[in-house]
Amino acid sequence: MDEPADIRMGRGQRLIEAVREDLDLYGLGELEERIEILEAEIARCRAQIERKRAGRAAADALFSPRMGG
């Protein structure tokens, strides 16, 4: 019988799995490294949010009706 096709993970699934991990299994250094990685990911998400807000503001400015003219 054929091997099953790779199951594609849903968007954000790895993050969901990461937050469910048992932290008791990690050592102090591993926990500190995990925090650094998570803080970097938070910064990356915040930067993406700002890019999206800026793009939305530019689109709104371009397509919004002009008043008084």
C-alpha contacts under 8 A as a table, 3 or more apart, distances in Angstrom:
res1	aa1	res2	aa2	distance
9	M	13	Q	6.07
9	M	14	R	7.65
10	G	13	Q	5.32
12	G	15	L	5.32
12	G	16	I	6.40
13	Q	16	I	5.06
13	Q	17	E	6.24
14	R	17	E	5.04
14	R	18	A	6.09
15	L	18	A	4.95
15	L	19	V	6.34
16	I	19	V	5.43
16	I	20	R	6.53
17	E	20	R	5.21
17	E	21	E	6.59
18	A	21	E	5.41
22	D	25	L	6.05
22	D	26	Y	7.97
23	L	26	Y	5.45
23	L	31	L	7.81
24	D	27	G	7.83
26	Y	30	E	5.77
26	Y	31	L	6.14
27	G	30	E	5.18
27	G	31	L	6.18
28	L	31	L	5.17
28	L	32	E	6.28
29	G	32	E	5.10
29	G	33	E	6.15
30	E	33	E	5.04
30	E	34	R	6.04
31	L	34	R	4.93
31	L	35	I	6.23
32	E	35	I	5.13
32	E	36	E	6.36
33	E	36	E	5.06
33	E	37	I	6.26
34	R	37	I	5.11
34	R	38	L	6.12
35	I	38	L	5.03
35	I	39	E	6.00
36	E	39	E	5.13
36	E	40	A	6.18
37	I	40	A	5.12
37	I	41	E	6.24
38	L	41	E	4.96
38	L	42	I	6.15
39	E	42	I	4.99
39	E	43	A	6.27
40	A	43	A	5.11
40	A	44	R	6.20
41	E	44	R	4.93
41	E	45	C	6.14
42	I	45	C	5.08
42	I	46	R	6.14
43	A	46	R	5.07
43	A	47	A	6.15
44	R	47	A	5.16
44	R	48	Q	6.28
45	C	48	Q	5.08
45	C	49	I	6.16
46	R	49	I	5.01
46	R	50	E	6.29
47	A	50	E	5.15
47	A	51	R	6.31
48	Q	51	R	5.03
48	Q	52	K	6.17
49	I	52	K	5.11
49	I	53	R	6.10
50	E	53	R	5.00
50	E	54	A	6.05
51	R	54	A	5.13
51	R	55	G	6.15
52	K	55	G	5.04
52	K	56	R	6.04
53	R	56	R	5.01
53	R	57	A	6.03
54	A	57	A	5.07
54	A	58	A	6.15
55	G	58	A	5.11
55	G	59	A	6.19
56	R	59	A	5.08
56	R	60	D	6.02
57	A	60	D	5.02
57	A	61	A	6.07
58	A	61	A	5.12
58	A	62	L	6.16
59	A	62	L	5.04
59	A	63	F	6.03
60	D	63	F	5.31
60	D	64	S	5.47
61	A	64	S	5.55
66	R	69	G	6.60
